[in-house]
């Protein structure tokens, strides 16, 4: 199971009734935070999932509305007496940005492990998570992320018996280990069934749509994507500033065959996002407007 919370749906600057977009993901008590603008700590406190258990922070890019809340959050995590290392992932320049931001919080009780990504990162495994990222088109280096929880293959007793695997090795093989008996080698494939679909969540803001992104989002269970502007008349402005319209994000969701879309990163000028939802749903029916502390549990298919 993957528990997801959109902390807030705002873009560019926080408003009295709309904080900046960021996402928190929880799997078996380990959490990943994506982006950390001003006010992220406030939303995390409201959510009450805790802060100390954040193990990874993924930064899409280094505009202030996505990273300016980082120093305070790192300090709060330190004040919670965290000792385990914390990993921060981001585009090129991450080390310099973190060095600058942490000038005001120079002493932490834990180590920061920094991972800079140029074009992409594939299958970065941490606990139950698989993290992937690709570069996307924005005014500065920017990343889209996918977080996956893969599902183990089911033990196939009939297959094990057909392959004459001694029962003493079944448990080891089921765990993915090899077993040896004399000159014989037994592998997990000899006792495991077909691959089973896991859980896939994708997050991207501040970008223009692309074919590469469609492939990256393919068949995600949940896509949290940028809807900077609801009105299609803002297309030229969106192109100029490297952002997306509601309709463009919905088209991405449709083409990638995702299950559900949450629109987020609304422009401060967008006072009533709901005015544009009906037209957007004509493109992709299962579209929802991002809301503060919006929560969903993603579970494995039966």
VOKOL-892195 format. One line per 8 residues: number of its first residue (from 1); for each residue x, y, z of C-alpha. Coordinates in pm, whole numbers, plus 50000, padded with zeros to 5 digits. Example, Ala and Ser with C-alpha at 12.3 -4.5 7.8 and 13.67 -1.06 7.14 Angstrom:
% VOKOL-892195
1> 51230/49550/50780  51367/49894/50714
This chain:
% VOKOL-892195
1> 50000/50000/50000  50113/50353/49919  49955/50642/50106  49966/50976/49925  49887/51331/50036  49893/51645/49822  49988/51897/50087  49862/52195/49885
9> 49791/52293/49521  49942/52641/49486  50201/52765/49240  50449/53058/49229  50368/53209/49568  50168/53109/49876  49829/53268/49923  49630/53302/50248
17> 49402/53016/50141  49642/52822/49915  49989/52699/50011  50249/52585/49761  50231/52246/49597  50421/51956/49750  50353/51587/49794  50420/51341/50076
25> 50419/50963/50023  50416/50701/50299  50493/50332/50264  50526/50125/50580  50634/50425/50786  50904/50550/50547  50819/50877/50372  50921/51060/50056
33> 50856/51433/50017  50845/51586/49669  50921/51960/49666  50941/52188/49966  50825/52544/49913  50732/52800/50177  50470/52664/50416  50543/52296/50360
41> 50614/52247/50730  50276/52397/50821  50097/52149/50598  50300/51859/50734  50204/51961/51087  49838/51972/50988  49864/51627/50832  50010/51470/51147
49> 50199/51192/50971  50517/51307/51141  50831/51467/50998  51118/51266/51143  51039/50964/50919  51099/51153/50591  51382/50952/50432  51398/51111/50086
57> 51327/51461/49957  51288/51490/49579  51321/51840/49434  51180/51904/49086  51375/52227/49030  51525/52522/49214  51262/52794/49184  51177/52929/49529
65> 50821/52795/49535  50965/52442/49522  51268/52467/49748  51259/52770/49979  51104/52571/50266  51395/52328/50279  51620/52491/50546  51343/52510/50804
73> 51228/52156/50738  51580/52015/50771  51619/52203/51098  51288/52069/51232  51385/51713/51138  51712/51767/51327  51525/51897/51630  51330/51571/51628
81> 51667/51403/51697  51694/51216/51371  52019/51022/51337  51969/50827/51013  52095/50983/50687  51844/51174/50475  51868/51163/50094  51794/51466/49876
89> 51753/51415/49502  51746/51699/49250  51872/51838/48919  52226/51953/48844  52334/52218/49092  52171/52046/49391  52490/52047/49596  52542/52420/49551
97> 52178/52500/49626  52171/52288/49944  52503/52437/50053  52358/52786/50016  52025/52710/50181  52180/52536/50480  52398/52834/50569  52117/52927/50807
105> 52095/52576/50952  52457/52458/50951  52441/52198/51228  52223/51892/51171  52207/51573/51376  52209/51356/51062  52397/51324/50734  52262/51462/50405
113> 52319/51237/50105  52284/51441/49786  52208/51286/49446  52234/51515/49143  52053/51402/48828  52154/51515/48483  51902/51361/48242  51746/51071/48432
121> 51775/50820/48710  51641/50466/48683  51536/50218/48949  51691/50386/49253  51586/50146/49528  51527/50261/49885  51343/50035/50129  51013/49952/49956
129> 51041/50232/49697  51176/50249/49345  51248/50610/49240  51275/50714/48875  51320/51062/48730  51356/51225/48388  51439/51577/48277  51149/51786/48144
137> 51120/52115/47958  51108/52419/48186  51287/52752/48205  51557/52588/48421  51666/52226/48476  51362/52038/48601  51266/51678/48679  50953/51466/48678
145> 50942/51178/48928  50779/50840/48949  50761/50640/49270  50691/50269/49243  50625/49992/49492  50687/49663/49318  50495/49349/49403  50664/49018/49468
153> 50582/48722/49245  50356/48462/49401  50497/48123/49499  50378/47855/49255  50369/47519/49433  50280/47326/49117  50573/47481/48933  50812/47397/49216
161> 50696/47036/49218  50713/47013/48838  51075/47133/48852  51152/46880/49127  51267/47146/49372  51325/47000/49722  51093/47161/49977  51389/47258/50193
169> 51478/47527/49932  51129/47666/49868  51145/47943/50126  51488/48062/50014  51389/48067/49648  51066/48249/49727  51275/48527/49884  51468/48567/49560
177> 51779/48373/49662  51948/48093/49469  52000/47748/49617  52266/47487/49544  52270/47109/49578  52580/46939/49444  52614/47046/49082  52252/47165/49065
185> 52151/47531/49082  51795/47623/49175  51676/47976/49085  51370/48176/49198  51219/48155/48849  51176/47782/48907  50920/47837/49185  50768/48180/49120
193> 50467/48271/48909  50421/48556/48662  50516/48917/48730  50242/49105/48913  50151/49471/48869  50280/49696/49145  50186/50056/49231  50306/50355/49028
201> 50267/50722/49115  50395/51010/48900  50449/51377/48986  50546/51662/48755  50503/52039/48765  50651/52337/48579  50695/52186/48234  50573/52156/47878
209> 50417/51829/47755  50630/51588/47551  50628/51238/47403  50902/51141/47649  50676/51234/47937  50389/51023/47801  50615/50717/47807  50731/50804/48159
217> 50374/50833/48291  50251/50520/48116  49977/50336/48308  50043/50515/48638  49785/50454/48909  49793/50824/48998  49941/51121/48811  49977/51450/48998
225> 50037/51701/48719  50061/52072/48661  49754/52274/48578  49894/52625/48589  49613/52775/48382  49257/52653/48334  49167/52872/48037  49303/52760/47698
233> 49343/53127/47599  49656/53123/47818  49833/52881/47583  50090/53131/47454  50166/53242/47810  50204/52878/47912  50443/52814/47624  50645/53128/47701
241> 50688/53041/48070  50714/52662/48018  50398/52567/48205  50086/52365/48122  49714/52417/48081  49451/52194/48241  49369/52060/47894  49732/51976/47817
249> 49779/51787/48141  49455/51598/48083  49573/51502/47734  49895/51366/47883  49692/51158/48128  49473/51026/47846  49762/50941/47615  49958/50773/47895
257> 49652/50570/48002  49688/50663/48368  49408/50571/48608  49358/50905/48782  49478/51266/48746  49510/51533/49016  49570/51884/48885  49796/52104/49095
265> 50032/52407/49091  49754/52658/49017  49852/53010/48916  49771/53280/49176  49555/53430/48899  49343/53113/48893  49090/53193/49161  48824/52935/49070
273> 48983/52619/48923  48646/52441/48942  48520/52662/48658  48739/52465/48416  48695/52114/48551  48394/52012/48339  48573/52088/48010  48889/51915/48132
281> 48695/51600/48222  48579/51579/47860  48942/51507/47775  49017/51281/48072  48716/51179/48279  48893/51080/48600  49040/51427/48663  49027/51585/49007
289> 49128/51929/49127  49408/51930/49381  49301/52036/49728  49482/52101/50054  49568/51776/50237  49408/51558/49969  49476/51193/50063  49449/50864/49874
297> 49559/50508/49946  49693/50315/49649  49674/49937/49691  49781/49637/49488  49524/49500/49245  49361/49175/49349
